[in-house]
Amino acid sequence: MCSLSSARLGPVEWITGGLLSTAVALTMVGPLIAALLIRRSGAGRTDPTAPLILLILAITVAIAAALTMFAIARRRRRSGSS
């Protein structure tokens, strides 16, 4: 029996993680667009730049994580190890 520390993830697991990370990023895009449209229309009197910056940062990190997972899956698939 393998211990958890020595278990290696195969390409399928990395692709699944990449797809989930992509889904997370896409679900955050809708609220970001809505917030930007509200801000552009002038309805928001306060200046909520910090939450918008944090949301943009979260989307960027999720997309970068997804791309990294896809690259690892591609490398693992080429090397033939699972």
ChimeraX attribute file (.defattr): number of C-alpha atoms within 10 A of each C-alpha:
attribute: neighborCount
match mode: 1-to-1
recipient: residues
	/A:1	4
	/A:2	7
	/A:3	6
	/A:4	7
	/A:5	6
	/A:6	7
	/A:7	10
	/A:8	11
	/A:9	13
	/A:10	15
	/A:11	22
	/A:12	15
	/A:13	14
	/A:14	20
	/A:15	20
	/A:16	15
	/A:17	18
	/A:18	24
	/A:19	17
	/A:20	14
	/A:21	21
	/A:22	18
	/A:23	14
	/A:24	16
	/A:25	22
	/A:26	14
	/A:27	12
	/A:28	15
	/A:29	14
	/A:30	11
	/A:31	13
	/A:32	17
	/A:33	12
	/A:34	11
	/A:35	16
	/A:36	14
	/A:37	13
	/A:38	12
	/A:39	16
	/A:40	10
	/A:41	9
	/A:42	10
	/A:43	9
	/A:44	13
	/A:45	7
	/A:46	8
	/A:47	9
	/A:48	11
	/A:49	10
	/A:50	9
	/A:51	12
	/A:52	16
	/A:53	12
	/A:54	11
	/A:55	17
	/A:56	16
	/A:57	12
	/A:58	15
	/A:59	21
	/A:60	13
	/A:61	14
	/A:62	21
	/A:63	20
	/A:64	16
	/A:65	17
	/A:66	24
	/A:67	17
	/A:68	16
	/A:69	21
	/A:70	20
	/A:71	16
	/A:72	18
	/A:73	23
	/A:74	16
	/A:75	13
	/A:76	17
	/A:77	14
	/A:78	10
	/A:79	9
	/A:80	10
	/A:81	11
	/A:82	13
